[in-house]
């Protein structure tokens, strides 16, 4: 994790940082800068497009903009860590920014997976349960999102408490320091305990919830819409972008969490040198893969949703705005109401009424029984 950006350094009692890792600092610095540029620009576009249509916000819009804000907050801090890598693990920004940057990184990790879990729960209620259950969930969306932010902030408090700067090999390191609560012999146990907690609460349990939700959704679609290809296609389009968000999150974060879990187990069992060696070689790139998730979501929207692409082109003045009386998604019959999954885009129906549009599917909050 960012909080353990120098995880190998905290294991120096058993693992030495290899020369290969030292030579990779320039590569990691370049990757951080690339992720930062792509992520800040992409998430800024998402936030702007959603904010511009805020009068038409619905539950899915709030989830998506919350994901974009969480990613944006982390990416703003990434140049600090790019500098840290460029200076070969030398922190020049002081103790306060060390604590705050690590804290915001963990808040982002928790908030992202919790928002995805909440979004999946919303889809589960919409498809598997009654309209009343969905309406109840929708009415309390803002309360749920505030709760998610508070929970992510509370779970990340150890980063504020234990992260600090300290001197090592004529360099200033920014990493976990458990000296205020633990003796030298038990410091690794404290760090392993926090890593295991982050794995269970911030990855394993939410991922299990996602699997259960989508398993129930798949079963319901197969049973209820069997023999109705039109309805099946409609539901598949509705779920496509959400499933892609979850899939990409899992691909980006699973190697990181598996690696930190194995290292935590190794610490508790007095270190397995083979696990330590693999960690030292792979960790910086596994970490980059996890960070890359923060810049991928806007590109998923653009890949899945032609309406989002249209709005981006309009924003860049590369495409003319649609004429009055036509919709931004090519027109709908009889003012059929549609809403984009998480990214509302203003458009005009055939009768001139402004509305949101959704990846070519009917509004889930209105049309799913």
KOLGUKE-345883 format. One record per residue (C-alpha): residue number from 1; x, y, z. Coordinates in steps of 0.1 Angstrom, whole numbers, plus 5000, padded with zeros to 4 digits. Layout:
<dodrens>
DODREN     k      x      y      z
DODREN   NUM      X      Y      Z
...
</dodrens>
This chain:
<dodrens>
DODREN     k      x      y      z
DODREN     1   5000   5000   5000
DODREN     2   5010   5036   4998
DODREN     3   5013   5035   5035
DODREN     4   5039   5007   5029
DODREN     5   5054   5023   4999
DODREN     6   5087   5011   5013
DODREN     7   5074   4978   5026
DODREN     8   5107   4961   5018
DODREN     9   5125   4987   5039
DODREN    10   5104   4978   5070
DODREN    11   5116   4943   5065
DODREN    12   5153   4951   5064
DODREN    13   5158   4928   5094
DODREN    14   5151   4899   5071
DODREN    15   5150   4911   5035
DODREN    16   5175   4933   5018
DODREN    17   5165   4957   4991
DODREN    18   5179   4942   4959
DODREN    19   5201   4962   4935
DODREN    20   5175   4955   4908
DODREN    21   5149   4974   4927
DODREN    22   5172   5004   4932
DODREN    23   5177   5006   4895
DODREN    24   5140   5005   4888
DODREN    25   5132   5038   4906
DODREN    26   5132   5058   4873
DODREN    27   5108   5034   4857
DODREN    28   5084   5036   4887
DODREN    29   5087   5074   4887
DODREN    30   5077   5075   4850
DODREN    31   5047   5051   4857
DODREN    32   5035   5073   4886
DODREN    33   5036   5104   4865
DODREN    34   5018   5087   4836
DODREN    35   4991   5074   4860
DODREN    36   4988   5108   4876
DODREN    37   4983   5127   4842
DODREN    38   4958   5102   4828
DODREN    39   4939   5098   4860
DODREN    40   4936   5135   4869
DODREN    41   4925   5144   4834
DODREN    42   4900   5115   4830
DODREN    43   4884   5118   4864
DODREN    44   4882   5156   4860
DODREN    45   4862   5150   4829
DODREN    46   4839   5126   4846
DODREN    47   4833   5149   4876
DODREN    48   4827   5179   4853
DODREN    49   4802   5160   4831
DODREN    50   4783   5147   4861
DODREN    51   4783   5180   4879
DODREN    52   4771   5199   4849
DODREN    53   4739   5177   4849
DODREN    54   4736   5178   4887
DODREN    55   4699   5188   4885
DODREN    56   4692   5154   4869
DODREN    57   4713   5133   4894
DODREN    58   4701   5099   4903
DODREN    59   4715   5072   4926
DODREN    60   4739   5057   4900
DODREN    61   4753   5091   4892
DODREN    62   4761   5097   4929
DODREN    63   4780   5064   4931
DODREN    64   4801   5071   4900
DODREN    65   4809   5107   4909
DODREN    66   4820   5094   4944
DODREN    67   4843   5069   4928
DODREN    68   4858   5097   4906
DODREN    69   4863   5120   4936
DODREN    70   4880   5092   4956
DODREN    71   4903   5085   4927
DODREN    72   4910   5122   4921
DODREN    73   4919   5128   4958
DODREN    74   4945   5100   4956
DODREN    75   4960   5111   4923
DODREN    76   4966   5146   4936
DODREN    77   4990   5131   4961
DODREN    78   5007   5108   4936
DODREN    79   5034   5134   4925
DODREN    80   5047   5134   4961
DODREN    81   5054   5097   4958
DODREN    82   5068   5101   4923
DODREN    83   5093   5125   4938
DODREN    84   5100   5100   4966
DODREN    85   5108   5074   4940
DODREN    86   5129   5097   4919
DODREN    87   5150   5106   4950
DODREN    88   5155   5068   4957
DODREN    89   5132   5067   4987
DODREN    90   5141   5101   5002
DODREN    91   5111   5120   5016
DODREN    92   5115   5158   5015
DODREN    93   5079   5169   5023
DODREN    94   5079   5167   5060
DODREN    95   5060   5145   5086
DODREN    96   5026   5161   5082
DODREN    97   5024   5153   5044
DODREN    98   5038   5119   5050
DODREN    99   5009   5111   5073
DODREN   100   4982   5129   5052
DODREN   101   4993   5113   5019
DODREN   102   4993   5078   5033
DODREN   103   4960   5084   5050
DODREN   104   4943   5097   5018
DODREN   105   4957   5067   4999
DODREN   106   4941   5042   5023
DODREN   107   4908   5062   5023
DODREN   108   4908   5059   4985
DODREN   109   4913   5021   4987
DODREN   110   4885   5016   5012
DODREN   111   4861   5041   4996
DODREN   112   4866   5026   4961
DODREN   113   4857   4990   4970
DODREN   114   4829   5002   4994
DODREN   115   4813   5023   4966
DODREN   116   4815   4994   4942
DODREN   117   4799   4971   4968
DODREN   118   4771   4997   4974
DODREN   119   4766   5001   4936
DODREN   120   4763   4963   4933
DODREN   121   4738   4962   4962
DODREN   122   4717   4988   4944
DODREN   123   4717   4967   4912
DODREN   124   4709   4936   4933
DODREN   125   4679   4953   4949
DODREN   126   4667   4966   4915
DODREN   127   4668   4932   4898
DODREN   128   4663   4906   4925
DODREN   129   4640   4923   4950
DODREN   130   4609   4945   4948
DODREN   131   4605   4980   4936
DODREN   132   4599   4991   4972
DODREN   133   4633   4978   4983
DODREN   134   4650   4997   4955
DODREN   135   4631   5029   4962
DODREN   136   4641   5026   4999
DODREN   137   4677   5022   4989
DODREN   138   4676   5050   4964
DODREN   139   4660   5075   4990
DODREN   140   4689   5067   5014
DODREN   141   4717   5069   4988
DODREN   142   4732   5101   5000
DODREN   143   4732   5088   5036
DODREN   144   4749   5056   5025
DODREN   145   4776   5075   5006
DODREN   146   4783   5097   5036
DODREN   147   4785   5066   5058
DODREN   148   4810   5051   5033
DODREN   149   4832   5081   5034
DODREN   150   4831   5082   5072
DODREN   151   4838   5045   5075
DODREN   152   4868   5047   5051
DODREN   153   4881   5077   5070
DODREN   154   4878   5058   5104
DODREN   155   4894   5026   5091
DODREN   156   4924   5047   5078
DODREN   157   4931   5064   5110
DODREN   158   4961   5041   5118
DODREN   159   4979   5057   5089
DODREN   160   4977   5091   5106
DODREN   161   4988   5076   5139
DODREN   162   5017   5054   5128
DODREN   163   5031   5069   5097
DODREN   164   5061   5092   5102
DODREN   165   5094   5103   5089
DODREN   166   5127   5088   5102
DODREN   167   5163   5087   5092
DODREN   168   5178   5056   5076
DODREN   169   5210   5053   5055
DODREN   170   5213   5091   5052
DODREN   171   5178   5093   5038
DODREN   172   5145   5104   5052
DODREN   173   5120   5076   5050
DODREN   174   5082   5079   5052
DODREN   175   5068   5047   5065
DODREN   176   5050   5031   5095
DODREN   177   5066   5036   5129
DODREN   178   5052   5015   5157
DODREN   179   5077   5025   5183
DODREN   180   5050   5044   5202
DODREN   181   5030   5013   5209
DODREN   182   5054   4983   5204
DODREN   183   5088   4971   5212
DODREN   184   5113   4963   5185
DODREN   185   5105   4926   5185
DODREN   186   5068   4931   5180
DODREN   187   5068   4959   5153
DODREN   188   5065   4934   5124
DODREN   189   5035   4918   5141
DODREN   190   5018   4952   5144
DODREN   191   5024   4959   5107
DODREN   192   5013   4924   5097
DODREN   193   4981   4927   5118
DODREN   194   4972   4960   5100
DODREN   195   4979   4945   5066
DODREN   196   4957   4915   5073
DODREN   197   4929   4938   5086
DODREN   198   4932   4959   5054
DODREN   199   4930   4927   5033
DODREN   200   4900   4913   5051
DODREN   201   4879   4945   5055
DODREN   202   4891   4964   5025
DODREN   203   4892   4936   4999
DODREN   204   4881   4900   5008
DODREN   205   4847   4908   5025
DODREN   206   4836   4934   4999
DODREN   207   4847   4912   4971
DODREN   208   4827   4883   4985
DODREN   209   4797   4906   4987
DODREN   210   4802   4916   4951
DODREN   211   4804   4879   4940
DODREN   212   4772   4870   4960
DODREN   213   4753   4900   4945
DODREN   214   4762   4893   4910
DODREN   215   4756   4855   4914
DODREN   216   4721   4863   4926
DODREN   217   4716   4887   4897
DODREN   218   4728   4862   4872
DODREN   219   4705   4835   4886
DODREN   220   4675   4859   4886
DODREN   221   4682   4870   4850
DODREN   222   4686   4834   4838
DODREN   223   4653   4823   4855
DODREN   224   4631   4853   4850
DODREN   225   4641   4863   4815
DODREN   226   4647   4829   4801
DODREN   227   4633   4828   4766
DODREN   228   4631   4866   4764
DODREN   229   4662   4877   4745
DODREN   230   4652   4913   4743
DODREN   231   4650   4916   4781
DODREN   232   4682   4897   4786
DODREN   233   4700   4920   4762
DODREN   234   4687   4950   4780
DODREN   235   4698   4938   4814
DODREN   236   4732   4927   4801
DODREN   237   4738   4962   4788
DODREN   238   4727   4977   4821
DODREN   239   4752   4955   4840
DODREN   240   4781   4956   4816
DODREN   241   4798   4988   4828
DODREN   242   4793   4979   4865
DODREN   243   4808   4945   4860
DODREN   244   4837   4959   4841
DODREN   245   4844   4983   4870
DODREN   246   4844   4955   4894
DODREN   247   4865   4932   4871
DODREN   248   4892   4959   4865
DODREN   249   4893   4967   4902
DODREN   250   4898   4930   4910
DODREN   251   4926   4926   4884
DODREN   252   4944   4957   4896
DODREN   253   4941   4950   4934
DODREN   254   4942   4912   4937
DODREN   255   4980   4909   4931
DODREN   256   4987   4937   4957
DODREN   257   4965   4922   4984
DODREN   258   4978   4887   4978
DODREN   259   5014   4899   4980
DODREN   260   5009   4918   5012
DODREN   261   4990   4889   5027
DODREN   262   5018   4865   5019
DODREN   263   5044   4889   5033
DODREN   264   5023   4894   5065
DODREN   265   5021   4856   5070
DODREN   266   5058   4854   5064
DODREN   267   5065   4880   5090
DODREN   268   5043   4862   5116
DODREN   269   5061   4830   5108
DODREN   270   5096   4846   5110
DODREN   271   5099   4852   5072
DODREN   272   5100   4828   5043
DODREN   273   5130   4839   5023
DODREN   274   5114   4828   4989
DODREN   275   5083   4850   4996
DODREN   276   5106   4878   5006
DODREN   277   5126   4875   4974
DODREN   278   5095   4875   4952
DODREN   279   5081   4905   4971
DODREN   280   5113   4925   4967
DODREN   281   5113   4919   4929
DODREN   282   5076   4923   4922
DODREN   283   5063   4947   4947
DODREN   284   5070   4981   4930
DODREN   285   5052   4970   4898
DODREN   286   5023   4953   4917
DODREN   287   5019   4986   4935
DODREN   288   5018   5005   4902
DODREN   289   4991   4981   4889
DODREN   290   4970   4989   4920
DODREN   291   4975   5027   4915
DODREN   292   4966   5024   4878
DODREN   293   4931   5015   4888
DODREN   294   4926   5051   4898
DODREN   295   4929   5062   4861
DODREN   296   4911   5034   4844
DODREN   297   4874   5041   4852
DODREN   298   4870   5071   4829
DODREN   299   4883   5050   4800
DODREN   300   4859   5022   4808
DODREN   301   4830   5047   4806
DODREN   302   4843   5059   4772
DODREN   303   4848   5023   4760
DODREN   304   4813   5012   4770
DODREN   305   4792   5043   4766
DODREN   306   4790   5062   4733
DODREN   307   4771   5090   4750
DODREN   308   4800   5096   4774
DODREN   309   4823   5097   4743
DODREN   310   4800   5122   4727
DODREN   311   4800   5145   4758
DODREN   312   4838   5143   4759
DODREN   313   4840   5153   4722
DODREN   314   4816   5182   4729
DODREN   315   4837   5193   4758
DODREN   316   4868   5194   4736
DODREN   317   4848   5211   4708
DODREN   318   4855   5182   4685
DODREN   319   4818   5176   4678
DODREN   320   4789   5199   4673
DODREN   321   4761   5199   4699
DODREN   322   4729   5180   4688
DODREN   323   4702   5202   4674
DODREN   324   4671   5209   4695
DODREN   325   4646   5182   4693
DODREN   326   4670   5153   4690
DODREN   327   4686   5133   4718
DODREN   328   4723   5130   4724
DODREN   329   4721   5092   4719
DODREN   330   4707   5094   4684
DODREN   331   4670   5099   4693
DODREN   332   4644   5080   4712
DODREN   333   4608   5073   4704
DODREN   334   4580   5090   4723
DODREN   335   4604   5105   4748
DODREN   336   4616   5072   4762
DODREN   337   4633   5079   4794
DODREN   338   4669   5067   4796
DODREN   339   4697   5074   4820
DODREN   340   4734   5067   4817
DODREN   341   4750   5044   4843
DODREN   342   4765   5069   4866
DODREN   343   4772   5096   4841
DODREN   344   4742   5117   4834
DODREN   345   4744   5136   4801
DODREN   346   4719   5163   4793
DODREN   347   4700   5158   4761
DODREN   348   4667   5166   4745
DODREN   349   4639   5142   4739
DODREN   350   4617   5145   4710
DODREN   351   4594   5169   4729
DODREN   352   4623   5190   4741
DODREN   353   4624   5178   4777
DODREN   354   4659   5176   4792
DODREN   355   4669   5143   4807
DODREN   356   4698   5120   4814
DODREN   357   4708   5092   4792
DODREN   358   4721   5058   4800
DODREN   359   4743   5035   4779
DODREN   360   4714   5027   4757
DODREN   361   4692   5010   4784
DODREN   362   4661   5021   4801
DODREN   363   4664   5038   4835
DODREN   364   4669   5010   4861
DODREN   365   4653   5030   4888
DODREN   366   4621   5033   4868
DODREN   367   4618   5003   4847
DODREN   368   4631   4973   4867
DODREN   369   4604   4955   4886
</dodrens>
